[in-house]
């Protein structure tokens, strides 16, 4: 899940999921180290964006990150480059 990747990297402090189905709510507590979080959607249902590991460039010179869904799961761009896997770029976080 996207929230788990953001929590592992320290962008958000806590994630809580309430309810099920259509009534599901996700409560997010932001990290004090990253008070402003800008999430930009890259892939859309009408236009999927796929990148190889060589095409994945650092976001904001390494201060941000991209979230990529690969055959090894959802990874940040740095992990995808280290594992030499590409995939669909879901969003960038800065």
C-alpha positions in Angstrom: 0.0 0.0 0.0 1.2 3.5 -0.8 0.8 4.7 2.8 3.2 2.0 4.1 5.9 3.1 1.7 5.5 6.7 2.8 5.6 5.7 6.5 8.8 3.5 6.0 10.6 6.5 4.4 9.5 8.9 7.2 7.2 11.2 5.1 4.2 10.4 7.3 4.1 9.5 11.0 1.1 7.2 11.4 -1.5 5.5 9.3 -4.8 4.2 10.6 -7.4 2.4 8.5 -11.0 2.4 9.7 -14.0 0.5 8.2 -14.3 -1.7 5.2 -15.6 -1.5 1.6 -17.1 1.8 0.6 -16.9 3.1 4.2 -13.2 2.7 4.5 -11.3 5.7 5.9 -7.6 6.3 6.0 -6.4 8.6 8.7 -2.9 10.0 8.2 -0.7 11.9 10.7 2.1 13.9 9.1 5.7 13.7 10.2 7.1 16.9 11.8 10.3 16.5 9.7 8.2 16.8 6.5 5.4 19.3 7.3 4.5 19.9 3.7 3.7 17.0 1.5 3.1 17.4 -2.2 1.8 14.3 -3.9 1.6 14.5 -7.7 -0.2 11.8 -9.6 1.7 10.5 -12.6 -0.2 7.5 -14.0 -3.9 7.8 -14.6 -6.4 5.2 -15.7 -6.4 6.8 -19.2 -2.6 7.2 -19.4 -0.3 4.7 -17.7 3.4 5.8 -17.4 6.0 3.0 -17.3 9.7 3.5 -16.8 12.7 1.2 -16.7 15.2 1.4 -13.9 17.5 3.5 -16.1 14.8 6.0 -16.8 13.9 6.5 -13.1 15.5 9.8 -12.2 15.8 11.2 -8.6 12.9 13.6 -7.7 14.1 17.1 -6.6 17.7 15.9 -6.7 17.0 13.2 -4.1 14.9 15.3 -1.7 11.7 13.8 -3.0 10.8 10.3 -4.3 8.7 8.5 -6.8 6.4 5.6 -5.9 6.7 2.7 -8.5 4.7 -0.5 -8.7 6.9 -3.3 -9.9 6.7 -7.1 -10.1 8.5 -7.1 -6.7 5.8 -4.9 -5.0 5.4 -1.2 -4.4 8.9 0.5 -4.1 10.3 4.0 -4.0 12.4 5.0 -7.0 15.7 4.5 -5.1 14.9 0.9 -4.2 13.7 0.2 -7.8 17.0 1.5 -9.2 19.0 -0.6 -6.6 17.1 -3.7 -7.5 17.3 -2.9 -11.3 13.5 -3.1 -11.8 11.2 -0.8 -13.6 7.4 -0.5 -13.5 4.5 1.9 -13.5 5.2 5.3 -11.8 2.2 6.0 -9.6 3.1 9.4 -8.1 5.9 11.6 -6.9 6.3 12.9 -3.4 8.1 16.2 -2.6 
